[in-house]
Amino acid sequence: MNWKIEWKPLFWIVAIFLACFFLPVDAPRVQNAIIESLYLVKWYAQEHVLLCLIPAFFIAGAVAVFVSQAAVMKYLGPKANKLLAYGVASVSGTILAVCSCTILPLFAGIYRMGAGLGPACAFLYSGPAINILAIVLTARILGPEMGVARAIGAIVFAIVIGLAMHFFFRHEEAEKAAIAPMMGKDVDGRPLWQTALYFVSMVGILVFANWGKTDDPSGLWHAIYVAKWWITSGFSVALGVMLATWFKLGLTRIMIAALPAIVLAIVQPQHPVLAFTFGVIGLSVLSNLKSTRDGEMGEWFNESWDFAKKILPLLLIGVLIAGFLLGRPGQEGLIPSEWVASLVGGNSLFANLFASVFGAFMYFATLTEVPILQGLMGAGMGKGPALALLLAGPALSLPNMLVIRSVMGTKKTVVFVLLVMVMATISGLIYGAIF
């Protein structure tokens, strides 16, 4: 036996064995952490997989099928106009009200199609960070200066992080640009305005199906929340009409595929997720009929499924680990919450750095970071660390990191995560010194 080769497998076998042998399963905190991890993954499956991830997978699949590589290269590729590419990517979150996990299929889609590393990373950060509803909620609950700082910081972060990623990996980007196809006229059998409306309908379904409830029982945001499923249904009908006419599927097929969802929406209006789920099933079946599976509809479903099977397992594993270590929002995992509160007081470098690292690894669903921060600030958290957590937390999470690594590799993922943490720390220090 060659021990120079075999010592690594032996080390891991012994380490895992000892960890299992001395596993403190009788400790109440460990038992509670296990329960919390299971609760979090259950909550994630109920609240995010059906309404957030599945529409995102379909949108990512549509990008791969219905958006030509020439179009992606023209606007986001290595040779694209930098002002346009970074400008569009840095404000995308104002349209996509998504969390750090839902943005991943969309990021993977444009990156796979040839988008430059810088614009793709700017999009990856801005998607969950510049959620306009979250910024409004931040300003209302944590103060207007915090809301403004979060909005400005998130946009600046997206651009700076994108430019930094491009700089650090400029040699790879130069090679990518050298072999990139020429940005000629986009050859497509469907007019651009039809493709644009088709994507608008899917983004509308994603955004309004996940529209969050606010504490204010009046105002525009609450009115949209009350009508969210009517608005989502309107976008769904629009998508169905487009599939029936522009994609030549026929109105009869669309009506048959949508019939179970329509019936459930009428019979079970208090459970709209049921109708939503059967709508997804109908679309999936429609894409896999004998007459459609070999065409662009079948290709759309296959690309969407490819994203789902690669991304979803990693996300669920990451959520399970995050729940074990940190618990659900408002609950405790293996790490006591009082430790966190005691480490983020004041405006020291350590407090801001810890808030950035803690926020980067913890999973925050859309809008949940605001009440969590409200509780931490009530327990003594400084304003600087609070902003650092706001800028690092919604855009990153442990599940998010696992998927990013599978898309662009370990080295780029580490650099991206470190950039977010460092910039969040610096921003917290500056904001804490001013306010």
N, C-alpha and C positions, 0 to 999 in steps of 0.2 A: 504494500500500500504506500502510495506517495503522499506523505503527510503535508508536503508543501501545497498540494492541491486540495486535500481532503479536510484541512483544519477548519475551513470556513463552514462547510456543512455540519461538521461535528460541533462547532461552537454554537450554531443556531439550534441544533437538536438539544444540546445540553441546556441552553438558555430557556428554550420553550418548555422543556421538561421541568426545570426548577421553578419556572413561573407557574406551571400547572400544579406542581407538588405543594407549593406554599401559597396557593391562591387563597386569599382571606375571604372566602365566601360567607363565613359566619358573621363578619363585621357588618353592623347595621348600615353604615354608610355605603359599603360596597353593594349590599343588597338593594339599597335605595337607588344607587347609581344604575344598576342593571334594570330596575323597574323604569327609571326615568328614560333610559335609552330606548326601551320598548315603547313607552308612551310617546316619545318624540317621533319615532319612526312610524308609529300608527297615525299620529296627528299629521305627519308629513304626507303619508300616503292618502289620507282622507282629504286634506286641504290643498295639496299642491300637485299631485301627480295628474289627476284627471283634468283639473281646470287650468293649470299652468303649463306643465311639461308636455302633455299630449298636443295641445295646440302649437306649442313651440317646436315640437318635433315635426309636425306637418308643415310649419312655415319654413323650417330649415330644409326639409325635403323639397319644398317648392323652390327654394333658392337654388338648390342643386340641379333641378330639372328645368325650370321655366326662366331662370335668369342666366343668360349666356356668360361664359367666362370672359368674353370680350367686354361686357358691360361692367362686371366686377373689376376687371383690370383697369378700365377707363376711369372709374370713379374712386376706387380704393386700392388699386394695385401699386407696385413699387414705382412705376413711372407716372402715377396720377398726379394731378395738381395738388400740392401739399395743403394749400389753404382750403380747398374744397373738401379733400379727404378728411383732414382732421377736424374741420368745422362741422361736417355732417356727423362724424363719429362721436364728437364730444357732446353733442346735444341730443343724441338719440334717445336718452332716457326720459326726456320730456314727453315722448310719445309712448315708449314702452314702459309701463308701470309694472316692472317685473323684479323678481328677487335675484340673488346671486346665482341660483341654480337654473332658473328659467332662461337666463340669457345665454347659457352654455351651448345649447343646440344651434342658436342663431350665430354665435361666434364661430362655432366649429364649421358651420355651413359656409360663411363668407371666407374663412381662412382656408378651407379646403379648395374653394373656387379660385384662390390666387390672390386674395387681398393682402396688402403689405402688412408686415408685422406691426408697424407703428399704428396705422389706422385700425387694425383689428383689435389691438390691445386697448386703444382709446375707446372703441365701441364696447369692449368687454368690461371696462371699468364704468363707463358712463351709463350703460343700460340700467343697472340697479341703483346707481348712486344719485342720478338726477331725476328721481321720481318726483314730479311736480306736486302730487298730493302729499307725499312724505315731507317735502320741504315746507309746504303750507302748514302741515300739522306741527312740524318742528317749531316754526315761528309762533304759532298760536300757543303751544304748551310750554316751550322752553325759552321763549322770548324772540322778538323780531331780529335782534342782532345775531342770534344763533342760526336762525333760518337763513338770513342773508349770507352769513359766513359759510354755511353748508352749501348753498347754491353756488356761490362764487368758487369756493374751494373745490367742489366736485368737477366743475367745468375746467378749471385750470389744471386740476389733477389729471383729467383725461388727456388733455393735450400734452402736458409735460411727460407723463408716463409713456404715452405713445412715441413722442420724440426720443425719449431716453432709450426705450426698447429698440427703436430703429438705430440709434447711435451705437449701442452696445453690440448689436448684431448686424452692423452695417456691411460687413464683408459677406455674410450670408445673404443679406438683402440685395447686395450688388449682383451676386451670382444669380439670385432669383430674377432680378430685373433683366439680366442679360439673356436669359432663356425665356422670358415672358413673351407671349404672343403679341404681335403688333395690335395697337388699339385702333382698329379700323371701325367701319360702320357695323353696328350690331345687326347681324343677320338673324331675323326672327320672323316666323310666319304669322305672328300675332302682333297687332299694333301695341306700342308702348303703353298707351293709355289704358288698354284692356288689362295688360299685365299689372299695371299700377293699381287699378281698382280691385283686381283679384287679391293682391297682397293687402290692400287697405281693409278689405272685408275680413281677412283672417286675423290681422292685427287688431281690428275692432272687436272680434270675438274674444281674443286673448285678453285685451285690456278691460273690457266691460264685464266679462264673466268673473274677473278677479277684483272688481272695484270694491275697495274696503269701506267699512262703515266708520263714520266719525262720531265723536261724542256730541257734536252740535246737531240738535234735531231740526235745524232749518238751514237754509242756504243752498247754493248750487250743488255742492258736493253731496249733501244728503239727498237732494232731489234726484241726482243721477243714481245714487245708491238704491233708492226706492224703485227706480225704473230700470235698473241694470239688466234684468233678464228680458225685458221688452226690447231694450236696445240691442242686447246680444242676439235675440231672435231676429231682429231686423237685419243685422249683419249676416246671420246664418241664411236667411231667405235670399239676400243679395248674392251670397256665395253659391247657393243652389241654382239661382237663375243663370249665373255666369257659367256654371258647370253644364247646365242644360243646353245653353245656346252656344257660347264661344268654344266650349270643349266638346260639343256635339254629343252629349250623353243622352239628351232627350228628356223632356219634362216628365214623362211617365215614369222612367227609371228613378228620377230624382224624387218624385212624390212617393213611390213605393219604398225607397230607402229611408225617407224622412218620416214615413207614417208612424212607426213605433214611437219616435221622439215626440211627434205632435200629439199622439194619444196620451202619452205619459204626462206631457205638459198640461193637458186638459184635466186628466184624472187625478194627477198628483202634483198640483201647482206648488204645494208646500215643500216639495223635494225636487227642485229644478236640476240638481246634479244628475238625477236619473234620466231625464230627458236629454241632457247634455251628453251623457255616456252613450245612450242609444243612438244619438246623432253621429257620434264618432264611429260607433259600430257600423251604422248604415253606410257612412262614407268609406270605411275600410272594405266592406263587402262589395260596394259598388266599384271599387278600384281593382278588385280581384275576380271579377266576372271573366268568363272565357273570352268575351269580346273586348274587354278593356285591359286585361292584365299585360298584354304585349304592347300596349300603346303608352302614351305619356301619363295616363292615370295610373297604370300599373307601375311605371317607373317612379312616379311621385310617391306611391305607397312604399315601394321597396327602399327608396332613399330615406324616407321617414323612419321606417322600421330599422334600418341600419343605424341611424342616430340613436334610436331608443335602446337597442340591445347593447350598444357600446357605452352609453352614458348612464342610463338608469341604474344598473347594478352598482356602479361606483358611487352614485349619489346616495343610494340607500345605505351602503356600507359606511359612507362618511357621516351620514346623519346618525346612524347607530353609535358610532364612536363619539361624535360630538355630544350626543345625549348622555352617554356614560360619563364623560368628563365634566360637562357643564350643565347638564339638565335641560329641561324645557324653560322657555321664558317665564320668569317668576318662580321657578323651582330650582332645587339644587341637585347637582350630580356629585361626582367624586370630589370636586374642588369646592370647598365651602364658599358661599357668597360673601361672608364677612371678610374673607381673605381678599377678595376682589375689591370690596368697598374700602378696606384699609390701605390698599396699595395705590389707589387713584385719587387720593386727597391732595390738595395743593396744586402747584404747577411746576413740579420738578421735572427734570429730564426723565427720571425713572418712571414717574407717574404717567407721563404722556406716552412713553414707550410701552409701558405695560398695557395701557388702554388700547393702543394700536394693535399690539400682539393679541390681546384678549379678544378684541373686536374682530380681528382677521380670522381667528379660528372658530369663533362661536357662530352658529347659524341663526340669522335673523330673517324671519319672514317679513314681507313687505309691511311696513308701518309699525311692526312690533318693537323696533329699536327705540322709538320715542317714549312709550311708557316705561320701558326698562331703564332708560337713561333718567327719566323723571324720578324713579325710585332710587337709583344710585346717587343722583345729585342730592336727594333728600337725606341720604345716608352719609353725605360729606364729600362726594366726588367733585373735583374742581372743574371749572368751566373749560379750561384748556384740554384736560383729558377727555371731557365729554365730547368736544368737537373732534378730537383725534379718533375716538371710537366711532362717531358718526361718519367720518370720512373713510375709515378702514372697514368697519363692520358690514354694512349693507352690500358692499362690492365684493367681499371675500367671505369664505367660510371653508371649513375643512373639506366638506363634500365638493365644493367648488374647485379647490386646489387639486384634488385627485383627478377630476375630469380634465382640467386645464393641462395637467401633466401628460395625460393620454393624447391630447391634441397637439401640443407643441413641444413636448419633451421636458425633461427635468431641469435642465440649465435655464431655459427661458422662463419656466414657471417660478423657479427660485428667484430670479432677477425681478420678475413682475411683482411677486409677493413682497420682496424686500423694498422695492420702490414705493409700494403703497404704504408699508409700515413706516418707512423713513419720512416720507412726505407728510403722513398723518401726524407723526410725532412733532415735526418742525412746525406744522400749522397749529397744532395744539399749544406749543410753547409760545408762539407769537400771539395767538388769540388770548391765551391766559394772561400774558403780560399786559395786553391792552385793556382787557375787561376784568 
